[in-house]
Amino acid sequence: GRAGCEALATLLQDPNGNLTCLDLSSNNRIDDTCAAILANSLEGNRTLHSLNLSGSNEITGTGWGAFSKVLCNTASVNVTYLSNHTLMDLGYVVSQNKLSSLLELNSGADKEQVAIRKIIRHHAHLDMEPFLEWNLKVLPLAV
């Protein structure tokens, strides 16, 4: 339930944590609220690759949407750059194309390139050519 998700979220937010895989499959107590708590805890997480939520039938598009936002927050180029680029699997055949696409993007080994691809896809209005020449090192300063 919610208390368990909040406890797990605390562990996932720990900058010294090294958890790479978490299996919560067939846990029918995970709903949209719990999904949002878990998703938000992954904002700064750079170690978790797999969060198995298969069998969590209470999660709707709203809960899955929380994961999309953490994987690629499009509020600004900077925030997109700082999004989670490590989570690659939710253990669930996600019907939302955006979420599936983001998880697939995160499977790339070069996380700098993953960030660049997300920025190019979701901030097409920007002229990215100068930033790409500098490997986006100055992007946070320029935007």
N, CA, C and O of each residue as an XYZ file, in Angstrom:
572
protein
N       0.810     -1.194      0.000
C       0.000      0.000      0.000
C       0.847      1.249      0.000
O       2.042      1.220     -0.295
N       0.205      2.336      0.335
C       0.853      3.639      0.285
C       2.063      3.744      1.221
O       3.099      4.280      0.827
N       1.942      3.244      2.444
C       3.056      3.322      3.402
C       4.275      2.561      2.878
O       5.408      3.017      3.032
N       4.043      1.407      2.262
C       5.142      0.631      1.698
C       5.802      1.360      0.537
O       7.026      1.345      0.405
N       4.991      1.999     -0.305
C       5.541      2.760     -1.440
C       6.357      3.946     -0.953
O       7.399      4.264     -1.526
N       5.888      4.600      0.103
C       6.635      5.737      0.649
C       7.971      5.281      1.231
O       8.977      5.977      1.092
N       7.986      4.113      1.884
C       9.238      3.577      2.424
C      10.209      3.236      1.296
O      11.398      3.542      1.377
N       9.694      2.602      0.248
C      10.540      2.280     -0.913
C      11.047      3.551     -1.588
O      12.192      3.612     -2.036
N      10.187      4.559     -1.655
C      10.577      5.826     -2.286
C      11.760      6.448     -1.548
O      12.661      7.007     -2.174
N      11.759      6.353     -0.236
C      12.870      6.881      0.555
C      14.168      6.177      0.177
O      15.208      6.820      0.035
N      14.108      4.867      0.016
C      15.297      4.106     -0.387
C      15.750      4.480     -1.793
O      16.948      4.601     -2.051
N      14.799      4.661     -2.700
C      15.145      4.982     -4.087
C      15.712      6.394     -4.232
O      16.443      6.674     -5.183
N      15.381      7.277     -3.300
C      15.893      8.651     -3.347
C      17.277      8.783     -2.724
O      17.928      9.816     -2.882
N      17.729      7.770     -2.031
C      19.022      7.822     -1.355
C      20.147      7.927     -2.385
O      20.317      7.025     -3.204
N      20.920      9.023     -2.353
C      21.994      9.186     -3.344
C      23.100      8.138     -3.212
O      23.871      7.933     -4.149
N      23.182      7.480     -2.066
C      24.188      6.435     -1.867
C      23.641      5.038     -2.152
O      24.348      4.043     -1.996
N      22.381      4.974     -2.569
C      21.768      3.683     -2.872
C      22.372      3.062     -4.113
O      22.853      3.765     -5.001
N      22.344      1.738     -4.169
C      22.904      1.059     -5.348
C      21.965     -0.029     -5.872
O      22.404     -0.961     -6.545
N      20.691      0.093     -5.565
C      19.690     -0.860     -6.030
C      19.514     -0.735     -7.541
O      19.253      0.356     -8.048
N      19.655     -1.845     -8.258
C      19.523     -1.806     -9.715
C      18.232     -2.450    -10.203
O      17.789     -2.176    -11.318
N      17.622     -3.306     -9.381
C      16.419     -4.026     -9.793
C      15.485     -4.158     -8.592
O      15.920     -4.512     -7.496
N      14.207     -3.872     -8.802
C      13.212     -3.995     -7.741
C      11.991     -4.689     -8.324
O      11.391     -4.195     -9.278
N      11.625     -5.818     -7.762
C      10.501     -6.612     -8.265
C       9.291     -6.453     -7.349
O       9.274     -6.978     -6.236
N       8.292     -5.735     -7.817
C       7.032     -5.560     -7.098
C       5.896     -6.203     -7.880
O       4.739     -5.799     -7.757
N       6.232     -7.206     -8.684
C       5.231     -7.848     -9.532
C       4.128     -8.490     -8.705
O       4.346     -8.952     -7.585
N       2.977     -8.503     -9.275
C       1.785     -9.098     -8.660
C       1.407     -8.471     -7.325
O       0.735     -9.105     -6.511
N       1.827     -7.247     -7.097
C       1.433     -6.525     -5.890
C       0.195     -5.710     -6.235
O       0.301     -4.624     -6.804
N      -0.955     -6.223     -5.896
C      -2.202     -5.592     -6.285
C      -2.529     -4.341     -5.478
O      -3.571     -3.723     -5.698
N      -1.666     -3.963     -4.556
C      -1.920     -2.781     -3.743
C      -1.293     -1.527     -4.332
O      -1.409     -0.450     -3.746
N      -0.642     -1.641     -5.460
C      -0.032     -0.474     -6.088
C      -1.048      0.135     -7.049
O      -1.454     -0.480     -8.035
N      -1.443      1.367     -6.724
C      -2.415      2.081     -7.548
C      -1.735      3.322     -8.133
O      -0.511      3.445     -8.083
N      -2.528      4.234     -8.684
C      -1.964      5.440     -9.288
C      -1.189      6.292     -8.290
O      -0.143      6.847     -8.627
N      -1.689      6.395     -7.078
C      -0.999      7.190     -6.053
C       0.357      6.579     -5.728
O       1.359      7.289     -5.657
N       0.390      5.271     -5.531
C       1.656      4.586     -5.252
C       2.602      4.674     -6.448
O       3.807      4.866     -6.283
N       2.055      4.534     -7.640
C       2.884      4.634     -8.845
C       3.525      6.014     -8.921
O       4.704      6.132     -9.254
N       2.763      7.053     -8.616
C       3.304      8.420     -8.644
C       4.390      8.598     -7.586
O       5.407      9.240     -7.846
N       4.182      8.040     -6.407
C       5.188      8.122     -5.340
C       6.487      7.455     -5.796
O       7.571      8.017     -5.639
N       6.365      6.252     -6.361
C       7.559      5.537     -6.842
C       8.214      6.280     -8.003
O       9.436      6.427     -8.043
N       7.404      6.744     -8.941
C       7.950      7.462    -10.100
C       8.707      8.705     -9.650
O       9.834      8.931    -10.090
N       8.117      9.500     -8.793
C       8.763     10.736     -8.344
C      10.055     10.468     -7.588
O      10.970     11.292     -7.611
N      10.137      9.327     -6.922
C      11.356      8.994     -6.186
C      12.516      8.682     -7.129
O      13.675      8.685     -6.713
N      12.210      8.418     -8.378
C      13.254      8.074     -9.352
C      13.842      9.290    -10.052
O      14.746      9.157    -10.877
N      13.343     10.459     -9.733
C      13.802     11.674    -10.397
C      15.321     11.820    -10.376
O      15.923     12.117    -11.408
N      15.937     11.620     -9.242
C      17.388     11.758     -9.149
C      18.113     10.420     -9.075
O      19.328     10.388     -8.880
N      17.392      9.328     -9.226
C      17.983      7.996     -9.115
C      18.794      7.683    -10.367
O      18.307      7.845    -11.486
N      20.016      7.241    -10.178
C      20.889      6.926    -11.312
C      21.338      5.470    -11.316
O      22.279      5.112    -12.024
N      20.663      4.619    -10.520
C      21.085      3.222    -10.444
C      20.015      2.221    -10.833
O      20.343      1.163    -11.370
N      18.741      2.516    -10.580
C      17.680      1.540    -10.823
C      17.412      1.382    -12.318
O      17.039      2.337    -12.998
N      17.609      0.159    -12.819
C      17.372     -0.137    -14.229
C      16.017     -0.785    -14.458
O      15.412     -0.612    -15.516
N      15.541     -1.531    -13.466
C      14.306     -2.288    -13.635
C      13.426     -2.175    -12.397
O      13.870     -2.419    -11.276
N      12.174     -1.803    -12.621
C      11.153     -1.757    -11.580
C       9.979     -2.566    -12.100
O       9.178     -2.078    -12.898
N       9.884     -3.801    -11.645
C       8.868     -4.712    -12.166
C       7.528     -4.457    -11.477
O       7.353     -4.769    -10.299
N       6.592     -3.888    -12.225
C       5.253     -3.603    -11.721
C       4.194     -4.456    -12.412
O       3.006     -4.140    -12.357
N       4.621     -5.531    -13.060
C       3.649     -6.379    -13.745
C       2.674     -6.945    -12.723
O       3.064     -7.310    -11.614
N       1.434     -7.013    -13.095
C       0.395     -7.518    -12.206
C      -0.225     -6.445    -11.328
O      -1.147     -6.725    -10.562
N       0.270     -5.223    -11.432
C      -0.310     -4.112    -10.666
C      -1.478     -3.541    -11.457
O      -1.350     -2.517    -12.128
N      -2.603     -4.210    -11.370
C      -3.749     -3.886    -12.216
C      -4.455     -2.586    -11.848
O      -5.317     -2.119    -12.593
N      -4.106     -2.006    -10.726
C      -4.757     -0.768    -10.295
C      -4.114      0.472    -10.905
O      -4.627      1.580    -10.744
N      -3.001      0.293    -11.599
C      -2.332      1.442    -12.218
C      -3.007      1.741    -13.553
O      -3.119      0.875    -14.422
N      -3.454      2.985    -13.694
C      -4.104      3.422    -14.935
C      -3.147      4.328    -15.711
O      -1.972      4.445    -15.360
N      -3.641      4.949    -16.736
C      -2.840      5.886    -17.529
C      -2.253      7.007    -16.690
O      -1.168      7.507    -16.989
N      -2.954      7.401    -15.652
C      -2.458      8.463    -14.763
C      -1.184      8.022    -14.058
O      -0.216      8.780    -13.995
N      -1.175      6.817    -13.531
C       0.013      6.302    -12.843
C       1.181      6.111    -13.784
O       2.316      6.462    -13.461
N       0.897      5.546    -14.964
C       1.970      5.355    -15.953
C       2.483      6.706    -16.434
O       3.668      6.848    -16.737
N       1.599      7.697    -16.505
C       2.005      9.040    -16.925
C       3.027      9.659    -15.978
O       3.881     10.437    -16.405
N       2.942      9.314    -14.691
C       3.930      9.818    -13.725
C       5.331      9.321    -14.085
O       6.311     10.046    -13.915
N       5.426      8.098    -14.578
C       6.728      7.572    -15.005
C       7.216      8.290    -16.257
O       8.407      8.575    -16.384
N       6.305      8.585    -17.183
C       6.692      9.325    -18.395
C       7.310     10.662    -18.036
O       8.328     11.058    -18.605
N       6.692     11.358    -17.088
C       7.192     12.683    -16.702
C       8.577     12.601    -16.083
O       9.415     13.465    -16.339
N       8.832     11.586    -15.276
C      10.145     11.436    -14.649
C      11.202     11.047    -15.684
O      12.350     11.484    -15.601
N      10.813     10.233    -16.650
C      11.760      9.805    -17.682
C      12.082     10.913    -18.659
O      13.166     10.939    -19.242
N      11.142     11.832    -18.842
C      11.391     12.944    -19.763
C      10.470     14.104    -19.423
O       9.407     14.270    -20.020
N      10.894     14.896    -18.461
C      10.140     16.088    -18.090
C      10.450     17.166    -19.125
O      11.602     17.570    -19.286
N       9.432     17.621    -19.813
C       9.632     18.567    -20.914
C       9.389     20.017    -20.507
O       9.235     20.878    -21.373
N       9.351     20.304    -19.206
C       9.097     21.667    -18.739
C      10.145     22.648    -19.269
O       9.835     23.811    -19.526
N      11.371     22.182    -19.431
C      12.444     23.001    -19.997
C      13.528     22.060    -20.517
O      13.533     20.871    -20.200
N      14.429     22.594    -21.305
C      15.530     21.792    -21.823
C      16.388     21.285    -20.669
O      16.807     20.127    -20.656
N      16.646     22.164    -19.698
C      17.442     21.775    -18.540
C      16.820     20.609    -17.791
O      17.512     19.660    -17.422
N      15.519     20.680    -17.568
C      14.832     19.633    -16.821
C      14.827     18.333    -17.630
O      14.957     17.251    -17.058
N      14.681     18.429    -18.939
C      14.757     17.231    -19.777
C      16.140     16.612    -19.669
O      16.273     15.393    -19.561
N      17.156     17.440    -19.698
C      18.533     16.967    -19.590
C      18.768     16.239    -18.263
O      19.523     15.268    -18.206
N      18.123     16.711    -17.210
C      18.300     16.126    -15.877
C      17.310     15.007    -15.563
O      17.317     14.472    -14.455
N      16.464     14.649    -16.522
C      15.487     13.574    -16.318
C      16.192     12.246    -16.066
O      17.403     12.125    -16.254
N      15.416     11.254    -15.639
C      15.966      9.922    -15.386
C      16.288      9.251    -16.713
O      15.416      9.108    -17.570
N      17.538      8.840    -16.879
C      17.980      8.168    -18.107
C      18.417      6.730    -17.840
O      19.021      6.101    -18.708
N      18.119      6.199    -16.648
C      18.592      4.860    -16.302
C      17.493      3.800    -16.270
O      17.763      2.638    -16.577
N      16.264      4.165    -15.908
C      15.187      3.177    -15.837
C      14.843      2.678    -17.242
O      14.498      3.466    -18.123
N      14.942      1.356    -17.442
C      14.729      0.784    -18.770
C      13.560     -0.183    -18.829
O      13.115     -0.556    -19.914
N      13.059     -0.594    -17.664
C      12.036     -1.640    -17.662
C      11.084     -1.435    -16.494
O      11.508     -1.200    -15.362
N       9.791     -1.528    -16.788
C       8.771     -1.489    -15.745
C       8.096     -2.851    -15.599
O       7.110     -2.987    -14.875
N       8.633     -3.859    -16.291
C       8.114     -5.212    -16.170
C       6.697     -5.370    -16.643
O       5.988     -6.280    -16.214
N       6.287     -4.508    -17.508
C       4.888     -4.473    -17.922
C       4.851     -4.083    -19.386
O       5.610     -3.217    -19.821
N       3.986     -4.706    -20.135
C       3.821     -4.294    -21.525
C       2.984     -3.025    -21.494
O       1.759     -3.067    -21.380
N       3.665     -1.911    -21.596
C       3.017     -0.617    -21.462
C       2.305     -0.270    -22.756
O       2.896     -0.299    -23.835
N       1.036      0.057    -22.633
C       0.260      0.378    -23.824
C       0.454      1.825    -24.268
O       0.052      2.196    -25.371
N       1.060      2.633    -23.423
C       1.285      4.025    -23.790
C       2.571      4.114    -24.608
O       3.657      3.815    -24.112
N       2.434      4.526    -25.858
C       3.581      4.577    -26.755
C       4.692      5.482    -26.245
O       5.872      5.167    -26.397
N       4.317      6.618    -25.634
C       5.337      7.548    -25.149
C       6.207      6.888    -24.084
O       7.432      7.006    -24.128
N       5.599      6.206    -23.142
C       6.351      5.557    -22.080
C       7.230      4.435    -22.625
O       8.392      4.314    -22.236
N       6.689      3.624    -23.512
C       7.473      2.549    -24.131
C       8.684      3.119    -24.867
O       9.788      2.579    -24.782
N       8.464      4.206    -25.583
C       9.538      4.851    -26.332
C      10.627      5.382    -25.402
O      11.814      5.259    -25.702
N      10.227      5.971    -24.275
C      11.203      6.514    -23.331
C      12.006      5.406    -22.663
O      13.214      5.544    -22.472
N      11.347      4.312    -22.308
C      12.065      3.182    -21.718
C      13.068      2.608    -22.716
O      14.185      2.243    -22.350
N      12.657      2.534    -23.971
C      13.558      2.035    -25.008
C      14.740      2.980    -25.196
O      15.877      2.530    -25.337
N      14.484      4.277    -25.199
C      15.573      5.256    -25.308
C      16.574      5.083    -24.170
O      17.784      5.144    -24.387
N      16.070      4.869    -22.966
C      16.951      4.730    -21.808
C      17.840      3.498    -21.868
O      18.799      3.394    -21.102
N      17.541      2.566    -22.761
C      18.370      1.362    -22.860
C      19.726      1.652    -23.506
O      20.607      0.793    -23.510
N      19.891      2.831    -24.039
C      21.184      3.200    -24.614
C      22.255      3.288    -23.542
O      22.002      3.807    -22.455
N      23.443      2.791    -23.835
C      24.533      2.760    -22.849
C      25.092      4.156    -22.550
O      25.472      4.444    -21.415
N      25.139      5.015    -23.565
C      25.688      6.359    -23.402
C      24.564      7.299    -22.957
O      23.767      7.758    -23.776
N      24.510      7.575    -21.660
C      23.406      8.361    -21.097
C      23.425      9.808    -21.583
O      22.381     10.461    -21.604
N      24.579     10.313    -21.968
C      24.670     11.652    -22.558
C      23.903     11.684    -23.885
O      23.182     12.639    -24.175
N      24.070     10.630    -24.681
C      23.350     10.529    -25.953
C      21.848     10.346    -25.730
O      21.036     10.860    -26.500
N      21.481      9.617    -24.681
C      20.070      9.447    -24.342
C      19.462     10.813    -24.047
O      18.374     11.131    -24.527
N      20.162     11.617    -23.260
C      19.675     12.966    -22.920
C      19.542     13.818    -24.176
O      18.550     14.529    -24.338
N      20.514     13.756    -25.052
C      20.480     14.532    -26.303
C      19.273     14.131    -27.142
O      18.570     14.993    -27.670
N      19.030     12.836    -27.267
C      17.893     12.371    -28.073
C      16.568     12.857    -27.498
O      15.669     13.246    -28.243
N      16.449     12.833    -26.181
C      15.214     13.309    -25.551
C      15.016     14.803    -25.815
O      13.905     15.247    -26.102
N      16.089     15.565    -25.716
C      15.996     17.012    -25.955
C      15.606     17.291    -27.398
O      14.745     18.133    -27.653
N      16.223     16.599    -28.336
C      15.915     16.810    -29.752
C      14.464     16.451    -30.050
O      13.786     17.164    -30.790
N      13.986     15.353    -29.480
C      12.600     14.924    -29.721
C      11.564     15.860    -29.126
O      10.527     16.118    -29.738
N      11.841     16.364    -27.943
C      10.819     17.091    -27.206
C      11.004     18.605    -27.179
O      10.176     19.323    -26.619
N      12.081     19.089    -27.780
C      12.304     20.531    -27.865
C      12.732     20.872    -29.291
O      13.751     21.525    -29.512
N      11.944     20.424    -30.234
C      12.267     20.583    -31.657
C      12.326     22.044    -32.083
O      12.911     22.364    -33.119
N      11.735     22.923    -31.306
C      11.719     24.343    -31.659
C      13.085     25.012    -31.478
O      13.282     26.137    -31.935
N      14.021     24.342    -30.823
C      15.343     24.915    -30.588
C      16.311     24.556    -31.709
O      16.227     23.473    -32.289
N      17.217     25.459    -32.006
C      18.297     25.160    -32.933
C      19.396     24.485    -32.122
O      20.144     25.149    -31.404
N      19.488     23.177    -32.237
C      20.390     22.402    -31.396
C      21.807     22.277    -31.955
O      22.699     21.806    -31.250
N      22.027     22.678    -33.175
C      23.322     22.475    -33.826
C      24.507     22.993    -32.999
O      25.484     22.263    -32.836
N      24.459     24.221    -32.474
C      25.626     24.690    -31.700
C      25.873     23.850    -30.446
O      27.022     23.619    -30.071
N      24.807     23.397    -29.801
C      24.963     22.616    -28.577
C      25.528     21.230    -28.870
O      26.330     20.706    -28.097
N      25.114     20.643    -29.979
C      25.600     19.312    -30.333
C      27.099     19.329    -30.619
O      27.804     18.359    -30.341
N      27.577     20.439    -31.174
C      29.008     20.559    -31.452
C      29.826     20.539    -30.159
O      30.975     20.099    -30.146
N      29.219     21.018    -29.078
C      29.917     21.073    -27.791
C      29.457     19.966    -26.856
O      29.708     20.036    -25.652
N      28.785     18.940    -27.385
C      28.283     17.809    -26.590
C      27.401     18.253    -25.425
O      27.394     17.629    -24.363
N      26.665     19.330    -25.638
C      25.694     19.856    -24.669
C      26.315     20.327    -23.352
O      25.579     20.558    -22.392
N      27.613     20.476    -23.270
C      28.247     20.887    -22.022
C      27.786     22.274    -21.584
O      27.664     22.528    -20.385
N      27.528     23.173    -22.528
C      27.118     24.526    -22.188
C      25.599     24.688    -22.159
O      25.104     25.769    -21.838
N      24.865     23.649    -22.484
C      23.413     23.761    -22.561
C      22.787     24.312    -21.286
O      21.984     25.242    -21.373
N      23.111     23.789    -20.111
C      22.470     24.335    -18.909
C      22.771     25.830    -18.711
O      21.948     26.548    -18.142
N      23.910     26.296    -19.160
C      24.260     27.701    -19.012
C      23.572     28.563    -20.054
O      23.248     29.721    -19.788
N      23.346     28.010    -21.243
C      22.789     28.784    -22.343
C      21.283     28.945    -22.259
O      20.731     29.926    -22.757
N      20.619     27.991    -21.635
C      19.155     28.025    -21.626
C      18.587     28.738    -20.440
O      17.367     28.840    -20.307
